[in-house]
Amino acid sequence: MGVIEERPRGIGTGQSACPYCGLPQDRVATLEGDWVLLEPRVRVLAHLVPAEHRWIELSDGRVTVYGTFPAARDQQCRIEHRLGCPRQALPDLWPWLTALRAENGLAADRRGEESPPEPPAALPNVG
């Protein structure tokens, strides 16, 4: 049997380079005993991040997904490096927005060769 550590290895214990962009990413233990690669030094207000992508730091150094919705306004979370990686495709974070973009794309295609309407010469005074 191996030696049991007092505290699990956690935040700040290791970084590795992303195989896609080469930037550093924090390798952090999860509550489930797995590892997740998080964006280093980035903390985001949790209510700005979809629930299934909120990684909350625990007092023992591990992280867990914070799926409660809505999140407290002052709660901060971390995000996986893959969300901030410039060389990886972004996952479908907001399916409704992806559907809207697809519909708008179809509507634009249906317009065909029509040119967009000319903007007004002067914008209305709205205050």
C-alpha positions as CSV (number, residue, x, y, z in Angstrom):
1,M,0.0,0.0,0.0
2,G,1.1,3.5,-0.7
3,V,1.5,6.4,1.7
4,I,-1.7,8.3,2.5
5,E,-1.2,12.0,2.3
6,E,-2.7,14.3,4.9
7,R,-4.1,16.5,2.2
8,P,-4.8,15.5,-1.4
9,R,-2.5,17.2,-3.9
10,G,-4.5,20.0,-5.3
11,I,-4.3,23.5,-6.6
12,G,-0.9,24.8,-7.4
13,T,0.8,21.4,-7.2
14,G,1.4,20.9,-10.8
15,Q,1.2,22.5,-14.2
16,S,1.5,20.9,-17.6
17,A,1.6,22.4,-21.1
18,C,-1.5,22.2,-23.2
19,P,-0.8,19.8,-26.2
20,Y,-2.7,22.2,-28.5
21,C,-1.4,25.7,-27.6
22,G,1.6,25.0,-25.3
23,L,0.3,27.3,-22.6
24,P,0.4,26.2,-18.9
25,Q,-2.6,24.7,-17.3
26,D,-3.2,23.7,-13.6
27,R,-3.6,20.0,-13.0
28,V,-6.0,19.8,-10.0
29,A,-7.6,16.8,-8.2
30,T,-11.4,16.5,-8.2
31,L,-13.7,15.2,-5.4
32,E,-14.1,12.0,-7.5
33,G,-10.4,11.3,-7.5
34,D,-9.9,12.4,-11.1
35,W,-7.9,15.3,-12.5
36,V,-9.0,18.3,-14.4
37,L,-6.9,20.8,-16.3
38,L,-7.9,24.4,-15.3
39,E,-7.0,27.8,-16.6
40,P,-4.3,29.1,-14.3
41,R,-4.8,32.4,-12.4
42,V,-8.4,32.9,-13.8
43,R,-11.4,33.1,-11.5
44,V,-14.7,34.1,-12.9
45,L,-18.0,35.0,-11.3
46,A,-19.9,31.7,-11.2
47,H,-23.2,33.1,-12.5
48,L,-21.4,34.0,-15.8
49,V,-20.4,30.4,-16.4
50,P,-22.8,27.6,-17.4
51,A,-23.5,25.4,-14.4
52,E,-21.8,22.3,-15.7
53,H,-18.5,24.2,-16.3
54,R,-18.1,25.9,-12.9
55,W,-15.2,24.4,-10.9
56,I,-15.3,25.5,-7.3
57,E,-12.1,25.3,-5.1
58,L,-12.6,23.4,-1.8
59,S,-10.7,24.1,1.4
60,D,-8.6,20.9,0.9
61,G,-7.3,22.0,-2.5
62,R,-9.6,19.8,-4.6
63,V,-12.2,21.1,-7.0
64,T,-15.8,20.1,-7.8
65,V,-18.4,21.1,-10.4
66,Y,-20.8,23.6,-9.0
67,G,-24.0,22.8,-10.8
68,T,-26.4,24.9,-8.6
69,F,-28.3,27.4,-10.6
70,P,-28.5,30.3,-10.1
71,A,-25.1,30.8,-8.5
72,A,-24.6,33.4,-5.8
73,R,-23.6,36.8,-7.3
74,D,-20.3,36.8,-5.5
75,Q,-19.4,33.1,-5.9
76,Q,-16.2,32.7,-8.0
77,C,-15.2,29.6,-10.0
78,R,-12.5,28.3,-12.2
79,I,-12.8,27.1,-15.8
80,E,-11.2,24.3,-17.7
81,H,-8.3,25.4,-19.9
82,R,-10.0,24.0,-23.0
83,L,-12.6,26.8,-22.7
84,G,-9.8,29.4,-22.9
85,C,-7.5,27.5,-25.3
86,P,-7.0,29.4,-28.5
87,R,-6.4,26.2,-30.5
88,Q,-9.4,24.1,-29.4
89,A,-13.0,24.4,-30.6
90,L,-15.4,25.8,-28.0
91,P,-18.0,23.4,-26.8
92,D,-21.7,24.2,-27.2
93,L,-22.1,26.1,-23.9
94,W,-25.5,27.6,-24.7
95,P,-27.5,25.3,-27.0
96,W,-30.2,27.9,-27.4
97,L,-27.6,30.4,-28.8
98,T,-26.2,27.8,-31.1
99,A,-29.7,27.1,-32.4
100,L,-30.4,30.8,-32.9
101,R,-27.1,31.2,-34.8
102,A,-28.1,28.3,-37.0
103,E,-31.5,29.8,-37.7
104,N,-30.0,33.2,-38.4
105,G,-27.6,31.5,-40.8
106,L,-30.5,29.8,-42.7
107,A,-32.3,33.1,-42.8
108,A,-29.3,34.9,-44.2
109,D,-28.9,32.1,-46.9
110,R,-32.6,32.5,-47.8
111,R,-32.0,36.2,-48.5
112,G,-29.8,35.0,-51.3
113,E,-28.1,37.8,-53.2
114,E,-30.3,40.5,-51.7
115,S,-28.2,43.3,-50.2
116,P,-28.9,44.3,-46.7
117,P,-31.0,47.4,-46.3
118,E,-29.2,50.8,-46.2
119,P,-28.9,52.2,-42.7
120,P,-30.8,55.5,-42.1
121,A,-28.9,58.7,-42.8
122,A,-29.2,59.8,-39.2
123,L,-29.9,57.7,-36.1
124,P,-33.0,58.7,-34.1
125,N,-32.4,60.7,-31.0
126,V,-33.2,58.3,-28.2
127,G,-31.9,60.3,-25.2
